[in-house]
Each structure stands twice: as C-alpha cells, then as structure tokens.
Amino acid sequence: MSDRIVVVSGTGTGVGKTWVARELARSLRARGLEVAARKPVQSFDPNDGLTDAALLAAATGESEHTVCPPHRSYGLPMAPPMAADALGLARLYLADLVDELALPKEGVAIMEGVGGPRSPLAHDADTVSLADAVAADAVVLVAPSGLGAINDVLLARSAFGERAIAVYMNRFDSADPVHSANRRWLEARLPHVHNDLESLADLVAGEVVVAG
C-alpha cells in the first residue's frame, strides 16, 4: 500500500469532505508529493453534475474509474448499501471494497468515506471500519464551524477511538464570533484543529499527526 493513508470523514453529510479531500490532494501535489485519491464507493443524484470521484480525480490526475470503480458508483442519493438494495444490485462488503482499491506503492493516499463516521458505507461497514481495514495513519475529520460544531466534532472523533485525528473546521469565518469561539474551545481540548488547508497539508506532509 501507499506510504501514508489518510481517511477523510465528515462529522455528518454535507459538511464539505469532498472539497477538503480535493484541495488537500492539490496542496500536497504542489509540494511535490505523489498523491492518490480513492472513493471506495459512492452514491449520488444524477442531476447534481460531477460525482465525488470525478472531483477527486481532477485533483490528482487519475481516472475517475480508478478513484471509484464504475460498479461501486450508485446513481441514487442515499447511503451506498441502501442504494444498492433499492437498485436491486449485489450487497456491498468491506473486504471487496478494500481489495479493489489498487493503491500505489508510494506516496500519500487520500481516501474519502461517506457521510459521518457511522454512516453505512457497506452492508457490513462504515468509515470507521474502513479506516481500520486500511490501517489509516490518520483521519481528517471535516466539521462545520457554526452552532453544534463542538458536539459534532467530539461525537465523531470518539467513534474513531485512539486513531490519529486532525479536525478541519470547514467554511470557517474569523469574523463570526461563534466560529471563533468554537475553534478556541476545540483547540483547548484537541491537539490538531485547523481552519485553513495549507496548515492541514503541512501537518499531513510533515507526518506529525498524532493520536489524541
């Protein structure tokens, strides 16, 4: 597998984890690192335009079908195993998804989960299970910045147990007093809280993400 595997999870659905994964990949590549992106399985609304896999592929220069195999892409906006059931397709199992990753032997692999840590990724797995199965070196937890952020971060973080976590507060506005207060509260309790991509990329590139 790759030198380093980073799993990107959201605290929930719609927090911007694909954008963060894409921009993180671009920033790491700009530093001269080899970067691969994987979305082991995805579901989507066919009317929404580009899929997550297509956006990630554009950031790494890979084929969209390398990022997510076509048979693991479901054109129905619900959790992938539920979409597979609704479409009358085969059940999804984590072992199969991991076998299909085809990760390069070197560089950084950025792997995006689905929804929040416990959102169904397969019939027998979620993003926590994925991080365990690939022995992820770190998890980037993408969170909202406004009201509810602290609860969302702490609950989602606890799902990953002792695994190394870096929190990214997405759509952060320093002029918003709630955003700033939430950041200070989290920074006082967690070792790695970020609100800009460059500092997050520095962390990943420098291999200094630690458990805590």
Backbone as ProteinMPNN parsed JSONL, in Angstrom:
{"seq_chain_A": "MSDRIVVVSGTGTGVGKTWVARELARSLRARGLEVAARKPVQSFDPNDGLTDAALLAAATGESEHTVCPPHRSYGLPMAPPMAADALGLARLYLADLVDELALPKEGVAIMEGVGGPRSPLAHDADTVSLADAVAADAVVLVAPSGLGAINDVLLARSAFGERAIAVYMNRFDSADPVHSANRRWLEARLPHVHNDLESLADLVAGEVVVAG", "coords_chain_A": {"N_chain_A": [[0.833, -1.192, 0.0], [0.25, 2.398, -0.023], [2.688, 4.876, 1.145], [1.589, 6.427, 3.125], [-1.631, 6.639, 4.483], [-4.516, 8.497, 4.484], [-7.594, 8.963, 5.811], [-10.534, 10.628, 4.977], [-13.186, 11.892, 6.661], [-16.519, 13.031, 7.3], [-18.19, 14.927, 9.887], [-20.764, 14.507, 9.516], [-23.261, 14.316, 6.929], [-22.835, 16.389, 4.046], [-20.964, 18.313, 4.885], [-18.771, 19.071, 3.487], [-16.628, 17.344, 2.853], [-15.614, 16.238, 0.473], [-14.683, 18.462, -0.926], [-12.653, 19.302, 0.821], [-10.962, 17.019, 0.769], [-10.238, 17.056, -1.935], [-8.923, 19.587, -2.206], [-6.883, 19.25, -0.354], [-5.455, 17.19, -1.585], [-4.561, 18.568, -3.873], [-2.916, 20.519, -2.704], [-0.92, 18.959, -1.483], [0.2, 17.747, -3.72], [1.266, 19.997, -4.92], [3.414, 20.358, -3.313], [5.147, 18.557, -4.229], [4.651, 15.911, -3.669], [3.658, 12.524, -4.297], [0.363, 11.744, -4.928], [-2.56, 9.927, -4.395], [-6.055, 9.442, -4.85], [-8.931, 7.999, -3.409], [-12.237, 6.869, -3.551], [-13.921, 4.596, -2.225], [-16.55, 3.694, -2.546], [-19.514, 5.172, -3.84], [-22.503, 7.128, -3.761], [-24.995, 9.025, -5.464], [-26.841, 11.876, -6.722], [-27.992, 11.813, -9.925], [-28.587, 14.193, -11.188], [-26.98, 16.119, -10.156], [-24.555, 16.813, -11.301], [-20.984, 16.643, -11.501], [-19.537, 13.764, -9.996], [-18.348, 12.785, -6.69], [-16.063, 11.204, -7.054], [-15.202, 12.029, -9.585], [-14.475, 14.681, -9.077], [-12.381, 14.323, -7.267], [-10.615, 12.883, -8.863], [-9.927, 14.809, -10.745], [-8.322, 16.4, -9.212], [-6.079, 14.865, -8.694], [-5.179, 13.861, -11.072], [-5.792, 11.334, -11.858], [-7.723, 8.605, -13.312], [-11.256, 8.816, -13.203], [-12.481, 6.371, -12.827], [-10.535, 4.917, -11.618], [-10.37, 6.118, -9.168], [-12.926, 5.562, -8.129], [-14.37, 2.541, -8.728], [-16.5, 1.821, -11.539], [-18.636, 0.02, -11.013], [-19.064, 0.44, -8.364], [-20.415, 2.729, -8.04], [-23.28, 4.465, -7.469], [-26.229, 5.648, -8.709], [-28.157, 6.995, -6.978], [-29.404, 8.977, -4.441], [-28.703, 8.067, -1.567], [-27.453, 6.251, 1.312], [-24.745, 4.147, 0.29], [-25.057, 1.159, 0.581], [-27.796, 1.024, 0.934], [-28.667, 2.214, -1.404], [-27.739, 0.317, -3.233], [-29.376, -1.844, -2.53], [-31.915, -0.755, -3.161], [-31.672, -0.472, -5.881], [-31.568, -3.027, -6.693], [-29.142, -4.386, -6.753], [-26.021, -6.178, -6.134], [-25.046, -7.035, -2.772], [-22.972, -5.01, -0.649], [-19.678, -5.386, 0.524], [-17.124, -4.805, 2.879], [-14.561, -6.012, 2.63], [-14.384, -6.562, -0.099], [-14.427, -3.988, -1.176], [-12.018, -2.962, -0.191], [-10.202, -4.69, -1.425], [-10.377, -3.792, -4.01], [-9.114, -1.352, -4.142], [-6.584, -0.768, -5.27], [-4.157, 0.669, -4.613], [-1.356, 2.842, -5.087], [2.157, 1.991, -4.582], [3.722, 3.874, -3.372], [3.832, 7.192, -1.888], [1.136, 9.446, -0.873], [-2.052, 8.397, 0.053], [-5.272, 9.509, -0.228], [-8.283, 8.918, 1.156], [-11.671, 8.93, 0.829], [-14.483, 8.698, 2.883], [-17.992, 8.013, 3.49], [-20.622, 10.229, 4.283], [-21.057, 10.588, 7.796], [-18.946, 9.25, 10.483], [-20.261, 6.854, 11.239], [-22.046, 6.41, 9.225], [-23.625, 4.245, 6.856], [-21.383, 2.515, 4.85], [-20.959, 0.169, 3.583], [-22.725, -2.991, 3.525], [-21.757, -4.193, 5.734], [-20.166, -2.349, 7.029], [-18.706, 0.868, 7.964], [-17.309, 4.224, 7.801], [-15.486, 4.254, 9.9], [-14.857, 1.538, 10.107], [-13.633, 1.249, 7.621], [-11.331, 2.861, 7.917], [-10.004, 1.329, 9.845], [-9.638, -1.058, 8.412], [-7.854, -0.392, 6.367], [-5.72, 0.364, 7.814], [-5.32, 3.122, 8.479], [-3.185, 5.935, 8.646], [-3.897, 8.357, 9.65], [-6.849, 10.286, 10.376], [-8.721, 12.723, 8.795], [-11.018, 14.819, 10.026], [-13.75, 16.352, 8.917], [-15.571, 19.171, 9.737], [-18.473, 21.2, 10.576], [-18.447, 24.766, 11.2], [-20.097, 26.366, 12.706], [-22.903, 26.758, 14.973], [-23.34, 23.933, 17.02], [-21.043, 22.651, 16.264], [-19.073, 21.801, 18.124], [-20.228, 19.653, 19.569], [-20.701, 17.934, 17.374], [-18.066, 17.415, 16.477], [-16.81, 16.217, 18.755], [-18.388, 13.926, 19.214], [-18.108, 12.577, 16.742], [-15.351, 12.248, 16.624], [-14.906, 10.521, 18.787], [-15.853, 8.15, 17.788], [-13.805, 7.078, 16.298], [-12.022, 6.068, 18.086], [-8.784, 5.475, 19.303], [-7.416, 6.329, 17.119], [-5.308, 8.467, 15.123], [-6.24, 11.845, 14.797], [-7.096, 14.685, 12.895], [-8.756, 17.67, 13.012], [-10.739, 19.485, 10.773], [-12.116, 22.562, 10.423], [-14.571, 23.478, 8.48], [-15.526, 25.992, 6.079], [-14.949, 28.172, 7.646], [-15.281, 31.28, 9.27], [-13.594, 33.942, 10.319], [-14.645, 36.282, 11.229], [-16.978, 35.652, 12.388], [-18.323, 35.352, 15.508], [-19.202, 33.002, 16.761], [-18.008, 30.933, 15.293], [-15.305, 31.482, 15.856], [-15.258, 31.197, 18.652], [-15.957, 28.512, 18.9], [-13.747, 27.343, 17.69], [-11.663, 28.075, 19.477], [-12.49, 26.698, 21.769], [-12.337, 24.01, 20.953], [-9.617, 23.852, 20.273], [-8.449, 24.063, 22.748], [-8.797, 21.59, 23.748], [-8.206, 19.572, 21.953], [-5.514, 18.237, 19.977], [-5.011, 18.893, 17.257], [-6.424, 21.12, 15.395], [-7.792, 22.717, 12.667], [-8.327, 25.441, 10.364], [-7.606, 26.221, 7.9], [-6.504, 25.138, 4.686], [-3.803, 24.957, 4.033], [-2.321, 24.734, 6.421], [-3.3, 22.306, 7.29], [-2.409, 20.651, 5.224], [0.34, 20.978, 5.622], [0.593, 19.613, 8.017], [-0.107, 16.962, 7.316], [1.803, 16.452, 5.287], [4.116, 16.704, 6.763], [4.071, 14.545, 8.426], [3.209, 14.679, 11.084], [0.876, 14.215, 12.418], [-0.705, 13.178, 15.288], [-1.963, 10.815, 17.69], [-4.76, 11.589, 19.759]], "CA_chain_A": [[0.0, 0.0, 0.0], [0.957, 3.676, -0.071], [3.49, 5.213, 2.317], [0.735, 7.029, 4.141], [-3.05, 6.623, 4.125], [-5.303, 9.455, 5.247], [-9.031, 8.826, 5.561], [-11.292, 11.86, 5.186], [-14.565, 11.657, 7.083], [-17.255, 14.184, 7.795], [-18.951, 14.698, 11.111], [-22.07, 14.136, 9.004], [-23.413, 14.521, 5.486], [-22.942, 17.758, 3.556], [-20.058, 19.251, 5.557], [-17.732, 19.51, 2.555], [-15.433, 16.494, 2.916], [-15.027, 16.066, -0.863], [-13.916, 19.68, -1.217], [-11.437, 19.262, 1.634], [-10.098, 15.97, 0.224], [-9.716, 17.533, -3.227], [-7.96, 20.672, -2.009], [-5.733, 18.669, 0.325], [-4.687, 16.499, -2.621], [-3.892, 19.578, -4.701], [-1.864, 21.162, -1.929], [0.166, 18.006, -1.312], [0.868, 17.598, -5.022], [2.053, 21.209, -5.145], [4.637, 20.2, -2.528], [5.965, 17.555, -4.896], [4.33, 14.568, -3.209], [2.778, 11.682, -5.095], [-0.917, 11.666, -4.216], [-3.663, 9.18, -4.993], [-7.34, 9.617, -4.164], [-9.856, 6.884, -3.551], [-13.598, 6.899, -3.007], [-14.196, 3.171, -2.451], [-17.927, 3.53, -3.006], [-20.21, 6.448, -3.804], [-23.872, 7.242, -4.262], [-25.14, 10.408, -5.891], [-28.001, 12.278, -7.513], [-27.521, 12.001, -11.298], [-28.84, 15.56, -11.635], [-26.11, 17.052, -9.432], [-23.324, 17.13, -12.025], [-19.828, 15.782, -11.27], [-19.537, 12.942, -8.79], [-17.189, 12.963, -5.803], [-14.903, 10.56, -7.668], [-14.737, 12.876, -10.678], [-13.816, 15.849, -8.486], [-11.112, 13.866, -6.708], [-9.75, 12.525, -9.983], [-9.421, 16.046, -11.342], [-7.297, 16.954, -8.325], [-4.887, 14.011, -8.657], [-4.782, 13.465, -12.417], [-6.13, 9.932, -12.085], [-9.01, 8.331, -13.931], [-12.394, 8.748, -12.274], [-12.779, 4.964, -12.559], [-9.516, 4.451, -10.675], [-10.768, 6.651, -7.86], [-14.081, 4.75, -7.709], [-14.763, 1.644, -9.821], [-17.865, 2.107, -12.007], [-19.657, -0.825, -10.392], [-19.254, 0.893, -6.982], [-20.986, 4.069, -8.152], [-24.724, 4.243, -7.478], [-26.949, 6.88, -9.024], [-29.323, 7.16, -6.111], [-28.871, 9.723, -3.297], [-28.867, 7.501, -0.228], [-26.25, 5.511, 1.683], [-24.464, 3.17, -0.767], [-25.695, -0.156, 0.653], [-29.231, 1.208, 0.739], [-28.837, 2.459, -2.844], [-27.579, -0.971, -3.9], [-30.614, -2.607, -2.295], [-33.023, -0.141, -3.896], [-31.442, -0.692, -7.308], [-31.565, -4.46, -6.946], [-27.777, -4.795, -7.044], [-25.391, -7.057, -5.146], [-24.703, -6.451, -1.482], [-21.64, -4.431, -0.544], [-18.89, -5.87, 1.646], [-15.901, -4.027, 3.047], [-13.393, -6.727, 2.107], [-14.354, -6.38, -1.555], [-14.059, -2.598, -1.455], [-10.589, -2.808, 0.079], [-9.476, -5.431, -2.46], [-10.458, -3.056, -5.271], [-8.535, -0.022, -4.027], [-5.449, -0.635, -6.192], [-3.359, 1.812, -4.184], [0.06, 2.825, -5.48], [3.04, 1.54, -3.51], [4.388, 5.011, -2.748], [3.084, 8.438, -1.831], [0.026, 9.63, 0.062], [-3.379, 8.022, -0.434], [-6.375, 10.196, 0.447], [-9.431, 8.047, 0.98], [-12.873, 9.588, 1.343], [-15.589, 7.855, 3.297], [-19.324, 8.507, 3.148], [-21.35, 10.804, 5.408], [-20.337, 10.65, 9.06], [-18.185, 8.036, 10.813], [-21.093, 5.657, 11.337], [-22.95, 6.283, 8.072], [-23.345, 2.963, 6.196], [-20.537, 2.535, 3.666], [-21.258, -1.138, 3.007], [-23.691, -3.67, 4.379], [-21.083, -4.629, 6.956], [-19.082, -1.419, 7.378], [-18.853, 2.318, 7.893], [-15.994, 4.83, 7.576], [-14.601, 3.791, 10.976], [-14.393, 0.215, 9.687], [-12.715, 1.451, 6.509], [-10.063, 3.337, 8.47], [-9.365, 0.186, 10.489], [-9.271, -2.073, 7.424], [-6.681, 0.056, 5.595], [-4.711, 0.803, 8.792], [-5.085, 4.539, 8.188], [-2.226, 6.624, 9.51], [-4.595, 9.481, 10.272], [-8.176, 10.634, 9.884], [-9.098, 14.135, 8.764], [-12.439, 14.917, 10.354], [-14.276, 17.62, 8.412], [-16.666, 19.566, 10.613], [-18.997, 22.556, 10.404], [-17.816, 25.737, 12.103], [-21.097, 27.125, 13.44], [-23.578, 26.148, 16.112], [-23.35, 22.477, 17.018], [-19.768, 22.097, 15.812], [-18.347, 21.123, 19.202], [-20.885, 18.359, 19.766], [-20.46, 17.104, 16.198], [-16.667, 17.003, 16.456], [-16.475, 15.308, 19.845], [-19.057, 12.643, 18.988], [-17.497, 11.903, 15.593], [-13.979, 11.879, 16.994], [-14.927, 9.368, 19.69], [-16.139, 6.939, 17.022], [-12.561, 6.544, 15.753], [-11.205, 5.524, 19.161], [-7.448, 6.013, 19.522], [-6.76, 6.662, 15.852], [-4.869, 9.854, 14.989], [-7.305, 12.682, 14.241], [-6.941, 16.117, 12.677], [-10.071, 18.273, 12.753], [-10.76, 20.631, 9.865], [-13.355, 23.327, 10.546], [-14.836, 23.944, 7.123], [-16.298, 27.235, 5.888], [-14.672, 28.986, 8.82], [-15.292, 32.731, 9.077], [-12.995, 34.515, 11.527], [-15.47, 37.4, 11.685], [-18.151, 35.1, 13.071], [-17.907, 35.067, 16.888], [-19.482, 31.607, 17.103], [-16.94, 30.142, 14.687], [-14.06, 31.707, 16.604], [-15.394, 30.604, 19.984], [-15.897, 27.054, 18.731], [-12.358, 26.962, 17.416], [-10.888, 28.175, 20.717], [-12.921, 25.626, 22.668], [-11.787, 22.752, 20.459], [-8.157, 23.91, 20.345], [-8.043, 23.874, 24.14], [-9.046, 20.205, 24.135], [-7.732, 18.639, 20.935], [-4.179, 18.665, 19.552], [-4.884, 19.339, 15.868], [-7.65, 21.757, 14.889], [-7.376, 23.587, 11.567], [-9.366, 26.107, 9.594], [-7.107, 26.551, 6.565], [-5.995, 23.925, 4.054], [-2.35, 24.889, 3.989], [-1.806, 24.191, 7.682], [-3.658, 20.889, 7.298], [-1.475, 19.986, 4.311], [1.626, 20.949, 6.312], [0.511, 18.56, 9.018], [-0.069, 15.668, 6.634], [3.085, 16.319, 4.595], [5.18, 16.588, 7.746], [3.913, 13.32, 9.204], [3.19, 14.997, 12.508], [-0.413, 13.929, 13.015], [-0.538, 12.248, 16.408], [-3.204, 10.43, 18.35], [-5.11, 12.439, 20.884]], "C_chain_A": [[0.877, 1.255, 0.0], [1.748, 3.915, 1.21], [2.622, 5.704, 3.464], [-0.706, 7.041, 3.64], [-3.797, 7.552, 5.066], [-6.766, 9.282, 4.851], [-9.712, 10.146, 5.894], [-12.739, 11.495, 5.489], [-15.219, 12.98, 7.41], [-17.8, 13.886, 9.178], [-20.367, 14.264, 10.761], [-22.084, 14.38, 7.508], [-23.45, 16.013, 5.165], [-22.031, 18.762, 4.216], [-18.891, 19.679, 4.67], [-16.494, 18.641, 2.531], [-14.805, 16.28, 1.539], [-14.19, 17.283, -1.238], [-12.604, 19.665, -0.443], [-10.474, 18.216, 1.09], [-9.46, 16.423, -1.081], [-8.643, 18.594, -3.044], [-6.718, 20.192, -1.258], [-4.84, 17.947, -0.677], [-3.915, 17.49, -3.479], [-2.726, 20.216, -3.964], [-0.671, 20.228, -1.744], [0.919, 17.792, -2.619], [1.738, 18.817, -5.326], [3.356, 21.174, -4.357], [5.565, 19.134, -3.127], [5.702, 16.133, -4.462], [3.473, 13.829, -4.232], [1.492, 11.463, -4.303], [-1.922, 10.862, -5.041], [-4.921, 9.458, -4.193], [-8.204, 8.39, -4.419], [-11.189, 7.216, -2.872], [-14.103, 5.474, -3.202], [-15.593, 2.874, -2.954], [-18.599, 4.892, -2.913], [-21.646, 6.288, -4.285], [-24.122, 8.721, -4.511], [-26.465, 10.621, -6.608], [-27.51, 12.541, -8.929], [-27.722, 13.417, -11.822], [-27.886, 16.581, -11.019], [-24.81, 17.401, -10.153], [-22.218, 16.149, -11.686], [-19.95, 15.005, -9.961], [-18.333, 13.279, -7.922], [-15.936, 12.382, -6.445], [-14.333, 11.404, -8.804], [-13.992, 14.089, -10.149], [-12.454, 15.463, -7.911], [-10.123, 13.522, -7.822], [-9.143, 13.755, -10.643], [-8.298, 16.656, -10.519], [-6.005, 16.156, -8.357], [-4.388, 13.615, -10.036], [-5.052, 12.002, -12.728], [-7.422, 9.814, -12.881], [-10.101, 8.295, -12.868], [-12.68, 7.301, -11.888], [-11.702, 4.296, -11.72], [-9.875, 4.897, -9.267], [-11.942, 5.854, -7.292], [-14.486, 3.854, -8.873], [-16.212, 1.891, -10.241], [-18.948, 1.281, -11.324], [-19.869, -0.508, -8.913], [-19.825, 2.308, -6.948], [-22.481, 3.933, -8.393], [-25.479, 5.562, -7.65], [-28.25, 7.026, -8.276], [-28.835, 7.815, -4.823], [-29.305, 9.179, -1.936], [-27.611, 6.708, 0.082], [-26.008, 4.374, 0.692], [-25.112, 1.798, -0.601], [-27.21, -0.08, 0.485], [-29.539, 1.455, -0.734], [-28.713, 1.153, -3.616], [-28.832, -1.825, -3.734], [-31.757, -2.074, -3.143], [-32.91, -0.375, -5.394], [-31.403, -2.175, -7.679], [-30.196, -5.012, -7.283], [-27.189, -5.614, -5.896], [-25.074, -6.31, -3.861], [-23.245, -6.007, -1.475], [-20.933, -4.96, 0.698], [-17.549, -5.15, 1.683], [-14.69, -4.722, 2.434], [-13.266, -6.558, 0.601], [-13.92, -4.966, -1.917], [-12.559, -2.388, -1.252], [-9.763, -3.512, -0.988], [-9.406, -4.646, -3.775], [-9.738, -1.703, -5.245], [-7.379, 0.23, -4.996], [-4.605, 0.588, -5.856], [-1.942, 1.718, -4.727], [0.932, 2.457, -4.282], [3.692, 2.689, -2.759], [3.458, 6.215, -2.725], [1.982, 8.434, -0.786], [-1.269, 9.206, -0.618], [-4.426, 8.723, 0.425], [-7.643, 9.424, 0.131], [-10.662, 8.677, 1.622], [-13.953, 8.569, 1.686], [-16.923, 8.412, 2.82], [-19.971, 9.073, 4.408], [-20.491, 10.971, 6.651], [-19.65, 9.336, 9.362], [-19.011, 6.758, 10.801], [-22.138, 5.552, 10.227], [-22.614, 4.991, 7.332], [-22.54, 3.148, 4.904], [-20.707, 1.243, 2.874], [-22.275, -1.809, 3.912], [-23.074, -4.09, 5.711], [-20.061, -3.613, 7.46], [-19.522, 0.028, 7.305], [-17.454, 2.906, 7.711], [-15.012, 4.469, 8.686], [-14.018, 2.43, 10.602], [-13.394, 0.318, 8.546], [-11.346, 1.893, 7.012], [-9.3, 2.204, 9.144], [-8.837, -0.801, 9.451], [-8.031, -1.69, 6.63], [-5.546, 0.516, 6.501], [-4.318, 2.251, 8.544], [-4.102, 5.145, 9.18], [-2.866, 7.794, 10.238], [-5.972, 9.624, 9.648], [-8.298, 12.149, 9.902], [-10.605, 14.18, 8.959], [-12.934, 16.294, 9.957], [-15.55, 17.957, 9.17], [-17.226, 20.913, 10.198], [-18.32, 23.481, 11.408], [-18.808, 26.432, 13.02], [-21.686, 26.379, 14.621], [-23.642, 24.634, 15.963], [-22.03, 21.845, 16.666], [-19.065, 21.293, 16.906], [-18.932, 19.733, 19.452], [-20.588, 17.419, 18.605], [-19.037, 16.57, 16.188], [-16.385, 15.956, 17.525], [-17.14, 13.942, 19.686], [-18.391, 11.879, 17.852], [-16.095, 11.422, 15.923], [-13.971, 10.628, 17.857], [-15.179, 8.067, 18.935], [-14.866, 6.28, 16.503], [-11.603, 6.039, 16.831], [-9.872, 6.228, 19.301], [-6.744, 6.429, 18.236], [-6.409, 8.147, 15.794], [-5.913, 10.678, 14.242], [-6.802, 14.11, 14.062], [-8.304, 16.67, 12.302], [-9.901, 19.449, 11.798], [-12.118, 21.318, 9.96], [-13.627, 24.009, 9.201], [-15.722, 25.193, 7.118], [-16.149, 28.167, 7.094], [-14.618, 30.462, 8.462], [-14.784, 33.375, 10.369], [-13.797, 35.685, 12.068], [-16.713, 36.937, 12.435], [-17.744, 34.715, 14.49], [-18.173, 33.626, 17.313], [-18.39, 30.703, 16.539], [-15.656, 30.26, 15.503], [-14.108, 31.083, 17.986], [-15.321, 29.085, 19.913], [-14.467, 26.586, 18.492], [-11.532, 27.01, 18.708], [-11.221, 27.033, 21.671], [-12.29, 24.295, 22.247], [-10.26, 22.731, 20.57], [-7.645, 23.683, 21.765], [-8.128, 22.406, 24.57], [-8.496, 19.169, 23.171], [-6.403, 19.144, 20.364], [-4.1, 19.261, 18.154], [-6.232, 19.82, 15.345], [-7.226, 22.797, 13.865], [-8.587, 24.276, 10.936], [-8.821, 26.648, 8.269], [-6.398, 25.328, 6.006], [-4.485, 23.83, 4.102], [-1.766, 24.337, 5.285], [-2.144, 22.708, 7.804], [-2.703, 20.108, 6.4], [-0.082, 19.913, 4.925], [1.676, 19.791, 7.307], [0.65, 17.187, 8.376], [1.287, 15.434, 5.968], [4.239, 16.113, 5.554], [5.104, 15.368, 8.629], [3.888, 13.595, 10.705], [1.81, 14.845, 13.134], [-0.217, 12.889, 14.105], [-1.886, 11.927, 17.013], [-3.478, 11.387, 19.496], [-6.406, 13.157, 20.65]], "O_chain_A": [[2.104, 1.163, 0.021], [1.523, 3.257, 2.226], [2.896, 5.423, 4.631], [-0.964, 7.413, 2.496], [-3.722, 7.414, 6.287], [-7.122, 9.44, 3.684], [-9.492, 10.714, 6.964], [-13.423, 10.872, 4.677], [-14.539, 13.944, 7.76], [-17.864, 12.729, 9.593], [-21.084, 13.72, 11.601], [-21.043, 14.621, 6.897], [-24.023, 16.804, 5.914], [-22.286, 19.963, 4.127], [-18.109, 20.55, 5.052], [-15.408, 19.132, 2.222], [-13.585, 16.152, 1.439], [-13.107, 17.143, -1.806], [-11.553, 19.984, -1.0], [-9.282, 18.494, 0.961], [-8.271, 16.195, -1.306], [-7.576, 18.514, -3.653], [-5.618, 20.685, -1.506], [-3.617, 18.073, -0.63], [-2.741, 17.272, -3.777], [-1.662, 20.427, -4.547], [0.474, 20.668, -1.839], [2.144, 17.669, -2.618], [2.812, 18.691, -5.915], [4.303, 21.884, -4.695], [6.635, 18.856, -2.587], [6.446, 15.227, -4.839], [2.667, 14.434, -4.94], [1.531, 11.046, -3.145], [-2.098, 11.102, -6.235], [-4.855, 9.686, -2.985], [-8.199, 7.823, -5.512], [-11.235, 7.766, -1.772], [-14.663, 5.169, -4.255], [-15.802, 1.917, -3.699], [-18.295, 5.678, -2.016], [-21.954, 5.425, -5.107], [-23.532, 9.574, -3.848], [-27.119, 9.672, -7.041], [-26.674, 13.425, -9.12], [-27.088, 13.803, -12.804], [-27.97, 17.771, -11.322], [-24.037, 18.216, -9.651], [-22.469, 14.948, -11.591], [-20.41, 15.536, -8.95], [-17.412, 13.969, -8.359], [-14.868, 12.992, -6.39], [-13.116, 11.486, -8.967], [-12.976, 14.485, -10.719], [-11.483, 16.205, -8.06], [-8.937, 13.836, -7.727], [-7.982, 13.741, -11.051], [-7.428, 17.343, -11.054], [-4.938, 16.704, -8.078], [-3.283, 13.086, -10.162], [-4.593, 11.487, -13.747], [-8.125, 10.802, -13.095], [-9.884, 7.798, -11.763], [-13.076, 7.028, -10.755], [-11.929, 3.22, -11.166], [-9.708, 4.152, -8.301], [-11.948, 5.511, -6.109], [-14.907, 4.361, -9.913], [-17.064, 2.144, -9.389], [-20.049, 1.775, -11.082], [-20.736, -1.098, -8.268], [-19.723, 2.999, -5.935], [-22.906, 3.358, -9.395], [-25.368, 6.469, -6.826], [-29.317, 7.165, -8.876], [-27.943, 7.278, -4.166], [-30.154, 9.754, -1.255], [-26.779, 6.511, -0.804], [-26.957, 3.701, 0.289], [-25.682, 1.296, -1.57], [-27.832, -1.004, -0.041], [-30.544, 0.971, -1.254], [-29.482, 0.901, -4.544], [-29.292, -2.454, -4.686], [-32.484, -2.844, -3.77], [-33.918, -0.467, -6.095], [-31.225, -2.526, -8.845], [-30.086, -5.996, -8.016], [-27.788, -5.725, -4.826], [-24.86, -5.098, -3.87], [-22.404, -6.551, -2.192], [-21.507, -4.984, 1.787], [-16.924, -4.917, 0.648], [-13.874, -4.072, 1.781], [-12.158, -6.425, 0.083], [-13.142, -4.767, -2.85], [-11.908, -1.713, -2.05], [-8.733, -2.991, -1.415], [-8.474, -4.825, -4.558], [-9.758, -0.983, -6.243], [-7.225, 1.348, -5.489], [-4.367, 1.441, -6.711], [-1.387, 0.623, -4.818], [0.519, 2.588, -3.129], [4.165, 2.509, -1.637], [2.448, 6.263, -3.427], [1.905, 7.548, 0.065], [-1.545, 9.618, -1.744], [-4.464, 8.554, 1.643], [-8.028, 9.295, -1.031], [-10.681, 8.926, 2.828], [-14.288, 7.697, 0.884], [-16.977, 9.186, 1.865], [-19.883, 8.47, 5.477], [-19.351, 11.431, 6.58], [-19.756, 8.394, 8.577], [-18.522, 5.701, 10.401], [-23.019, 4.694, 10.286], [-21.437, 4.662, 7.188], [-22.968, 3.849, 3.988], [-20.61, 1.235, 1.647], [-22.646, -1.26, 4.949], [-23.783, -4.315, 6.692], [-19.175, -3.969, 8.237], [-20.533, 0.377, 6.694], [-16.503, 2.157, 7.488], [-13.81, 4.388, 8.432], [-12.819, 2.2, 10.764], [-12.42, -0.432, 8.501], [-10.322, 1.362, 6.584], [-8.077, 2.127, 9.027], [-7.728, -1.318, 9.585], [-7.24, -2.557, 6.257], [-4.524, 1.003, 6.018], [-3.137, 2.572, 8.414], [-4.175, 4.902, 10.384], [-2.423, 8.175, 11.321], [-6.226, 9.146, 8.542], [-8.008, 12.786, 10.915], [-11.366, 13.643, 8.155], [-12.581, 17.292, 10.586], [-16.481, 17.156, 9.243], [-16.537, 21.693, 9.539], [-17.689, 23.018, 12.358], [-18.404, 27.031, 14.017], [-21.058, 25.488, 15.193], [-23.966, 24.123, 14.891], [-21.89, 20.625, 16.753], [-18.523, 20.222, 16.637], [-18.193, 18.752, 19.535], [-20.262, 16.251, 18.813], [-18.825, 15.387, 15.918], [-15.787, 14.92, 17.235], [-16.53, 12.916, 19.986], [-18.135, 10.681, 17.97], [-15.701, 10.319, 15.544], [-13.116, 9.76, 17.677], [-14.767, 6.999, 19.387], [-14.838, 5.068, 16.289], [-10.487, 5.625, 16.518], [-9.828, 7.454, 19.407], [-5.585, 6.841, 18.275], [-7.124, 8.983, 16.346], [-6.408, 10.27, 13.191], [-6.167, 14.675, 14.952], [-8.937, 16.18, 11.367], [-9.032, 20.299, 11.988], [-13.145, 20.73, 9.62], [-12.981, 24.995, 8.848], [-16.538, 25.414, 8.013], [-17.091, 28.848, 7.499], [-13.991, 30.851, 7.476], [-15.47, 33.351, 11.391], [-13.653, 36.047, 13.236], [-17.414, 37.744, 13.045], [-16.901, 33.836, 14.664], [-17.441, 33.084, 18.142], [-17.904, 29.809, 17.231], [-15.003, 29.259, 15.801], [-13.124, 30.506, 18.448], [-14.698, 28.446, 20.762], [-14.036, 25.564, 19.025], [-10.781, 26.077, 18.995], [-10.33, 26.469, 22.307], [-11.775, 23.551, 23.081], [-9.677, 21.705, 20.922], [-6.541, 23.174, 21.961], [-7.604, 22.025, 25.616], [-8.337, 18.005, 23.539], [-6.191, 20.353, 20.276], [-3.205, 20.061, 17.885], [-7.068, 19.027, 14.911], [-6.398, 23.66, 14.157], [-9.706, 23.766, 10.971], [-9.485, 27.435, 7.595], [-5.77, 24.571, 6.746], [-3.938, 22.731, 4.203], [-0.816, 23.554, 5.25], [-1.362, 21.938, 8.361], [-2.241, 19.029, 6.769], [0.608, 18.905, 4.772], [2.68, 19.088, 7.414], [1.429, 16.352, 8.836], [1.853, 14.346, 6.072], [5.219, 15.443, 5.229], [5.963, 15.163, 9.487], [4.466, 12.849, 11.496], [1.59, 15.294, 14.259], [0.374, 11.836, 13.864], [-2.842, 12.687, 16.859], [-2.56, 11.922, 20.118], [-6.852, 13.922, 21.506]]}, "name": "protein", "num_of_chains": 1, "seq": "MSDRIVVVSGTGTGVGKTWVARELARSLRARGLEVAARKPVQSFDPNDGLTDAALLAAATGESEHTVCPPHRSYGLPMAPPMAADALGLARLYLADLVDELALPKEGVAIMEGVGGPRSPLAHDADTVSLADAVAADAVVLVAPSGLGAINDVLLARSAFGERAIAVYMNRFDSADPVHSANRRWLEARLPHVHNDLESLADLVAGEVVVAG"}
